[in-house]
Amino acid sequence: MLAMNSFKAKLLLLATATFLFSHLSHAQAEMDARVKANNIYQKMTGIKPSKDTLDAMEALIKDGKDIEAANLALETNDFYRNVAQLAKTWLDTENTGNIRIPLNDYVATVVGMVRDDVPFNQSLSADIIYNFAVDPGTAYAINNNDHYAQAETQGLSLKDGLQQAVQSESHPELDESTAAGLLTTRGFADVYFKDGTNRRPYVYYVQYTLCKSLQEVMDTTVPGEDWINRDVTRAPSGDPAIFHSYCKGCHSRNVDQIKGAHCKYEWNADDGDGSLSYLPTTQNNNFKNNFGDATNPDIAAKCTRNADVYPTGHKITDDNWRNHFIYGNTKVFGWKGQSSGKGLKSLGSAMLKNDQFSQCMAEQVFKKVCYHVPSSSKEKNFVASLANDFGGKFNFALKPLFSESAVFCTEN
């Protein structure tokens, strides 16, 4: 009898333990789903979700619908504020991740294209711009940033407030053939067309569409010395060897070969707070006289300055360009677009027709969402697959890259 009672006690203890383990496992699963939902949302937005959003995401995760749960974050203004932060880093020529700049037409257009699933391989060529449908106090203008700065100060919704517009209809000097998406926004011009010799956009293409450093794409073996401009000495410090072993690695690479496409554009500091002008400009005759080339007012004078440095070098007389990224160490990027052309619009389109662009976008979104660059073989394989989907089934829409990356990094 005593042995029987002991056996029953053990059975009761086992049943109780099984019940408690099942209950705890269920509770743990409930907790894991909620924690997972919270982590996904924070990776995609940088802040915690509302209770309603968290509840909805948790329910989807319990049903095994992790991507659908992540997609709920795409429907919030929190997500688009995070996209805006990413876009602001692309206006940092030093590639330091700086986001301390005000909202502007460049950033707003990135956000709007992401929201509306506009194929991002059109971002440097489409006749498109985004501004706010509700006037924040100052209407959109090409010669100041007040419209966007006030909208940001007032906290207007990027998700609900932005509207798409035809860029050439907003700028008196641009038409469908000369409007080039992000490249002809005021925000881009303020950084990449102001001062200098209009070579600075090269830095943008290398750092933010190819995800490479200038040193990584240097190659002294590529052809193109005949297109190196007259302001580049062929004998730095009197030594031609320095030019052939170093300077030529950038100036033959693409710095000077694509420069002409930018040389009909100039930053007009005389127009309000500054604006982008297309030469020959109609906005300000004084601007034309000061900045247009004396023998060719269609070309910015800064593109032909210092011609006496090497007088037999290439003189820019039009906006023709050649893409020398199809040669040398960047040939492996898989270029599919034009190898030469005329005008900034065609160049912008060509710069995004390569496999490395898809890889670059996938890498940047992964880093933004997961807070680190892909390092392990598993992470690198995931990003490579994501890049393939970006140029394939996602049709160059950026939003899916955020959802997929957030789920992957929450689980791994």
C-alpha positions as CSV (number, residue, x, y, z in Angstrom):
1,M,0.0,0.0,0.0
2,L,2.8,2.3,0.9
3,A,4.6,1.6,-2.4
4,M,1.3,2.2,-4.3
5,N,0.9,5.6,-2.7
6,S,4.5,6.5,-3.5
7,F,3.9,5.5,-7.1
8,K,0.8,7.7,-7.3
9,A,2.7,10.6,-5.7
10,K,5.4,10.3,-8.4
11,L,2.7,10.2,-11.1
12,L,1.1,13.3,-9.6
13,L,4.4,15.1,-9.4
14,L,5.2,14.2,-13.0
15,A,1.8,15.4,-14.2
16,T,2.2,18.6,-12.3
17,A,5.7,19.1,-13.7
18,T,4.5,18.4,-17.2
19,F,1.6,20.9,-16.8
20,L,3.9,23.6,-15.4
21,F,6.5,23.0,-18.2
22,S,3.8,23.3,-20.8
23,H,2.3,26.4,-19.2
24,L,5.8,28.0,-18.9
25,S,6.7,27.0,-22.5
26,H,3.5,28.6,-23.7
27,A,4.1,31.7,-21.6
28,Q,7.7,31.8,-22.9
29,A,6.4,31.6,-26.5
30,E,4.0,34.4,-25.8
31,M,6.8,36.5,-24.4
32,D,9.2,35.6,-27.3
33,A,6.6,36.7,-29.9
34,R,6.1,40.0,-28.1
35,V,9.8,40.6,-27.6
36,K,10.4,39.7,-31.2
37,A,7.8,42.1,-32.4
38,N,9.3,44.9,-30.3
39,N,12.8,44.2,-31.6
40,I,11.7,44.1,-35.2
41,Y,9.9,47.4,-34.9
42,Q,12.8,49.1,-33.1
43,K,15.3,47.9,-35.8
44,M,13.1,49.4,-38.5
45,T,12.2,52.7,-36.8
46,G,14.7,53.3,-34.0
47,I,12.0,53.7,-31.3
48,K,9.5,51.6,-29.5
49,P,6.1,50.7,-31.0
50,S,2.7,51.8,-29.7
51,K,0.7,49.1,-27.8
52,D,-1.7,48.7,-30.7
53,T,1.0,48.2,-33.2
54,L,2.9,45.8,-30.9
55,D,-0.3,43.8,-30.3
56,A,-0.9,43.5,-34.0
57,M,2.7,42.5,-34.8
58,E,2.7,40.0,-32.0
59,A,-0.4,38.3,-33.3
60,L,1.1,37.9,-36.8
61,I,4.3,36.5,-35.4
62,K,2.4,33.9,-33.5
63,D,0.9,32.9,-36.8
64,G,4.3,32.5,-38.3
65,K,3.9,35.7,-40.4
66,D,7.1,37.5,-39.4
67,I,7.5,39.5,-42.6
68,E,3.9,40.6,-42.5
69,A,4.5,41.7,-38.9
70,A,7.5,43.7,-40.0
71,N,5.5,45.3,-42.8
72,L,3.2,46.9,-40.2
73,A,6.2,49.1,-39.3
74,L,6.3,50.3,-42.9
75,E,2.9,51.9,-42.3
76,T,4.1,54.3,-39.6
77,N,5.7,57.7,-39.8
78,D,8.4,56.4,-37.4
79,F,9.7,54.2,-40.2
80,Y,9.9,57.1,-42.7
81,R,11.8,59.3,-40.2
82,N,14.3,56.5,-40.1
83,V,14.5,56.4,-43.9
84,A,15.1,60.2,-43.8
85,Q,18.1,59.7,-41.4
86,L,19.6,57.2,-43.9
87,A,19.1,59.6,-46.8
88,K,20.8,62.4,-44.9
89,T,23.9,60.4,-44.6
90,W,24.2,60.3,-48.4
91,L,24.7,64.1,-48.4
92,D,27.9,63.6,-46.3
93,T,30.8,63.7,-48.7
94,E,33.1,62.4,-45.9
95,N,31.0,59.3,-45.4
96,T,30.9,59.7,-41.6
97,G,27.2,59.0,-41.1
98,N,26.4,62.6,-40.3
99,I,22.6,63.2,-40.1
100,R,22.7,66.7,-38.6
101,I,21.3,68.5,-41.6
102,P,17.7,69.7,-42.0
103,L,15.1,68.0,-44.1
104,N,15.4,69.1,-47.7
105,D,14.1,68.2,-51.2
106,Y,16.7,65.5,-51.7
107,V,15.8,63.7,-48.4
108,A,12.1,64.2,-48.9
109,T,12.4,62.7,-52.4
110,V,14.2,59.7,-51.2
111,V,11.5,59.1,-48.5
112,G,8.7,59.6,-51.0
113,M,10.2,57.2,-53.5
114,V,10.6,54.6,-50.7
115,R,7.0,55.1,-49.5
116,D,5.5,54.9,-53.0
117,D,7.7,51.9,-54.1
118,V,9.2,53.9,-57.0
119,P,12.0,51.8,-58.5
120,F,15.1,53.2,-56.9
121,N,17.2,52.5,-60.0
122,Q,15.3,55.5,-61.4
123,S,16.3,57.8,-58.5
124,L,19.1,59.6,-60.5
125,S,17.2,60.0,-63.7
126,A,13.4,60.4,-63.0
127,D,11.7,63.7,-63.5
128,I,10.4,63.6,-59.9
129,I,10.5,65.5,-56.7
130,Y,8.5,65.4,-53.4
131,N,7.2,68.3,-51.3
132,F,4.5,68.7,-48.7
133,A,0.9,68.8,-49.8
134,V,0.0,71.0,-46.8
135,D,1.9,74.2,-46.8
136,P,3.9,74.4,-43.5
137,G,4.0,78.2,-43.8
138,T,6.3,78.6,-46.8
139,A,5.6,77.2,-50.2
140,Y,8.1,75.0,-52.0
141,A,10.8,77.2,-53.7
142,I,14.0,76.3,-55.7
143,N,16.1,79.0,-54.0
144,N,15.6,78.2,-50.3
145,N,14.9,75.3,-47.9
146,D,12.2,77.0,-45.8
147,H,9.4,74.7,-47.0
148,Y,11.2,71.6,-45.7
149,A,12.8,73.1,-42.6
150,Q,9.5,74.4,-41.4
151,A,7.7,71.1,-42.1
152,E,10.4,69.3,-40.0
153,T,10.2,71.8,-37.2
154,Q,6.4,71.4,-37.1
155,G,6.6,67.6,-37.1
156,L,4.6,67.1,-40.3
157,S,4.2,63.5,-41.2
158,L,6.5,62.2,-43.9
159,K,4.3,59.2,-44.4
160,D,1.1,61.2,-45.0
161,G,2.3,64.7,-45.8
162,L,4.6,64.2,-48.8
163,Q,3.3,64.4,-52.4
164,Q,5.0,63.5,-55.6
165,A,5.5,66.3,-58.2
166,V,7.1,66.7,-61.6
167,Q,10.5,68.2,-60.9
168,S,10.8,70.0,-64.3
169,E,7.5,71.8,-63.7
170,S,8.9,73.2,-60.4
171,H,12.1,74.5,-61.8
172,P,12.1,77.1,-64.6
173,E,15.4,76.0,-66.1
174,L,14.8,72.3,-66.2
175,D,12.8,70.2,-68.6
176,E,12.1,66.5,-68.9
177,S,15.5,65.9,-70.5
178,T,17.6,67.8,-67.9
179,A,15.8,66.9,-64.7
180,A,17.7,64.0,-63.1
181,G,15.9,63.0,-60.0
182,L,18.0,63.3,-56.8
183,L,20.9,64.7,-58.7
184,T,19.0,67.9,-59.6
185,T,17.5,68.6,-56.2
186,R,18.6,71.7,-54.4
187,G,19.8,69.6,-51.5
188,F,22.1,67.6,-53.7
189,A,23.4,70.7,-55.5
190,D,24.1,72.5,-52.3
191,V,26.6,69.7,-51.4
192,Y,27.9,68.4,-54.7
193,F,27.7,71.3,-57.2
194,K,28.7,74.1,-54.9
195,D,32.3,75.3,-55.4
196,G,35.0,72.9,-56.7
197,T,35.1,71.8,-60.3
198,N,31.9,69.7,-60.4
199,R,34.0,66.5,-59.9
200,R,32.4,66.0,-56.4
201,P,29.4,63.9,-57.7
202,Y,31.9,61.2,-58.5
203,V,32.4,60.8,-54.7
204,Y,28.6,60.3,-54.4
205,Y,28.5,57.6,-57.0
206,V,31.4,55.7,-55.5
207,Q,30.4,55.9,-51.9
208,Y,26.6,55.7,-51.9
209,T,25.7,53.8,-55.1
210,L,28.7,51.4,-55.2
211,C,29.5,51.3,-51.4
212,K,33.2,51.6,-52.2
213,S,35.9,54.0,-51.1
214,L,37.8,56.1,-53.6
215,Q,40.9,54.1,-52.9
216,E,39.1,50.8,-53.6
217,V,38.1,51.9,-57.2
218,M,41.5,53.5,-58.1
219,D,43.1,51.7,-61.1
220,T,46.0,53.1,-63.0
221,T,45.6,50.4,-65.7
222,V,42.3,51.7,-67.2
223,P,42.4,53.7,-70.5
224,G,41.2,57.3,-70.7
225,E,44.2,59.6,-70.2
226,D,43.0,61.5,-73.3
227,W,40.0,62.7,-71.3
228,I,41.9,64.0,-68.3
229,N,41.2,67.7,-68.0
230,R,43.7,70.5,-68.5
231,D,43.7,71.5,-64.8
232,V,45.5,68.2,-63.9
233,T,49.3,68.3,-64.0
234,R,51.0,65.3,-65.6
235,A,54.1,65.8,-63.4
236,P,53.2,66.5,-59.7
237,S,56.3,67.9,-58.0
238,G,58.0,67.6,-61.3
239,D,57.7,63.9,-61.4
240,P,55.6,62.2,-64.1
241,A,55.9,58.9,-62.3
242,I,53.6,60.2,-59.5
243,F,50.9,61.0,-62.0
244,H,51.1,57.6,-63.7
245,S,51.3,55.6,-60.4
246,Y,48.7,57.6,-58.5
247,C,46.8,60.6,-60.0
248,K,45.9,58.7,-63.2
249,G,44.2,56.0,-61.0
250,C,41.3,58.4,-60.3
251,H,41.4,60.8,-63.2
252,S,41.4,58.1,-65.8
253,R,39.1,55.9,-63.8
254,N,36.0,58.1,-64.1
255,V,36.6,61.4,-62.3
256,D,37.1,63.3,-65.6
257,Q,35.3,61.0,-68.0
258,I,31.9,61.7,-66.4
259,K,32.6,65.3,-65.3
260,G,31.2,66.8,-68.5
261,A,27.7,65.6,-67.6
262,H,27.7,67.8,-64.6
263,C,29.1,70.9,-66.2
264,K,25.9,72.4,-67.5
265,Y,24.8,72.6,-63.8
266,E,26.0,75.2,-61.3
267,W,25.2,76.4,-57.8
268,N,23.8,79.9,-58.0
269,A,24.6,81.7,-54.8
270,D,23.1,84.9,-56.1
271,D,19.6,83.5,-56.2
272,G,18.0,83.8,-52.7
273,D,19.7,81.3,-50.4
274,G,21.1,79.6,-53.4
275,S,19.7,77.4,-56.1
276,L,20.7,75.0,-58.8
277,S,21.0,76.6,-62.3
278,Y,21.2,74.9,-65.7
279,L,23.4,76.7,-68.1
280,P,22.9,78.9,-69.9
281,T,20.9,80.2,-67.0
282,T,17.8,82.5,-67.3
283,Q,17.5,83.2,-63.6
284,N,20.3,85.8,-63.2
285,N,22.3,87.4,-66.0
286,N,25.0,88.4,-63.5
287,F,25.3,84.7,-62.6
288,K,25.7,83.8,-66.2
289,N,28.4,86.4,-66.8
290,N,30.3,85.4,-63.7
291,F,30.2,81.6,-63.9
292,G,29.6,80.7,-67.5
293,D,32.7,79.9,-69.6
294,A,33.8,83.0,-71.5
295,T,33.9,81.1,-74.8
296,N,31.0,78.7,-74.1
297,P,28.3,80.0,-71.7
298,D,26.6,76.6,-71.7
299,I,29.4,75.2,-69.6
300,A,30.2,76.3,-66.0
301,A,33.5,78.3,-66.0
302,K,34.8,76.3,-63.0
303,C,34.8,73.2,-65.3
304,T,37.4,74.8,-67.6
305,R,39.5,76.8,-65.1
306,N,43.3,76.4,-64.7
307,A,43.6,75.4,-68.3
308,D,47.2,76.5,-68.3
309,V,48.3,73.7,-66.0
310,Y,48.3,71.2,-68.9
311,P,47.1,73.1,-72.0
312,T,47.0,70.0,-74.3
313,G,44.7,68.1,-71.9
314,H,41.0,67.5,-72.5
315,K,38.8,70.6,-72.7
316,I,35.1,70.2,-71.7
317,T,32.9,71.8,-74.4
318,D,29.7,69.9,-73.9
319,D,28.0,67.4,-71.5
320,N,29.2,64.2,-73.1
321,W,30.5,61.5,-70.8
322,R,32.1,58.0,-70.9
323,N,31.8,55.4,-68.2
324,H,35.2,53.9,-67.4
325,F,33.9,51.8,-64.6
326,I,33.4,49.2,-67.3
327,Y,37.1,48.7,-67.3
328,G,39.7,47.5,-64.7
329,N,38.8,46.5,-61.2
330,T,35.2,47.7,-61.4
331,K,34.4,45.7,-64.4
332,V,33.2,42.9,-62.1
333,F,30.3,45.1,-60.9
334,G,28.4,43.9,-63.9
335,W,27.6,47.1,-65.9
336,K,24.5,46.8,-68.1
337,G,23.8,50.4,-69.1
338,Q,25.3,52.8,-71.6
339,S,29.1,53.1,-71.7
340,S,28.8,56.6,-73.0
341,G,26.2,59.3,-73.5
342,K,25.2,62.9,-73.3
343,G,23.7,64.8,-70.3
344,L,23.3,64.1,-66.6
345,K,20.0,62.3,-67.0
346,S,21.5,59.5,-69.1
347,L,24.6,59.3,-66.8
348,G,22.4,59.0,-63.7
349,S,20.5,56.1,-65.3
350,A,23.8,54.4,-66.4
351,M,25.4,54.7,-62.9
352,L,22.6,52.5,-61.4
353,K,22.6,49.8,-64.0
354,N,25.0,47.4,-62.5
355,D,24.9,44.5,-59.9
356,Q,27.0,46.4,-57.3
357,F,24.2,49.0,-57.0
358,S,21.8,46.3,-55.7
359,Q,24.5,45.0,-53.4
360,C,25.2,48.5,-52.1
361,M,21.6,49.2,-51.3
362,A,21.2,45.9,-49.5
363,E,24.4,46.5,-47.5
364,Q,23.3,50.0,-46.5
365,V,19.8,48.9,-45.4
366,F,21.2,45.9,-43.5
367,K,23.7,48.2,-41.7
368,K,20.9,50.7,-40.9
369,V,18.6,48.1,-39.5
370,C,21.0,45.7,-37.9
371,Y,23.5,48.3,-36.6
372,H,26.6,46.7,-38.1
373,V,28.0,45.7,-41.5
374,P,27.5,42.1,-42.6
375,S,30.5,40.2,-41.4
376,S,29.7,36.5,-40.9
377,S,29.3,34.2,-43.9
378,K,25.7,33.8,-43.0
379,E,25.1,37.6,-43.0
380,K,27.0,38.1,-46.3
381,N,25.0,35.3,-48.0
382,F,21.8,36.9,-46.7
383,V,22.8,40.3,-48.1
384,A,23.8,38.8,-51.4
385,S,20.4,37.1,-51.7
386,L,18.7,40.3,-50.6
387,A,20.5,42.2,-53.4
388,N,19.4,39.7,-55.9
389,D,15.8,40.1,-54.8
390,F,16.1,43.9,-54.8
391,G,16.9,43.8,-58.5
392,G,14.5,41.0,-59.2
393,K,11.2,40.3,-57.5
394,F,11.2,43.6,-55.5
395,N,11.6,45.6,-58.7
396,F,14.1,47.9,-57.0
397,A,11.7,48.9,-54.2
398,L,13.6,49.6,-50.9
399,K,10.9,48.8,-48.4
400,P,11.2,45.0,-48.5
401,L,14.9,45.3,-47.8
402,F,14.0,46.8,-44.4
403,S,11.5,44.2,-43.5
404,E,13.6,41.3,-44.6
405,S,16.7,42.6,-42.8
406,A,14.8,43.3,-39.5
407,V,13.4,39.8,-39.4
408,F,16.8,38.2,-40.2
409,C,18.7,40.2,-37.6
410,T,16.1,39.6,-34.9
411,E,16.4,35.8,-35.5
412,N,20.2,35.7,-35.9
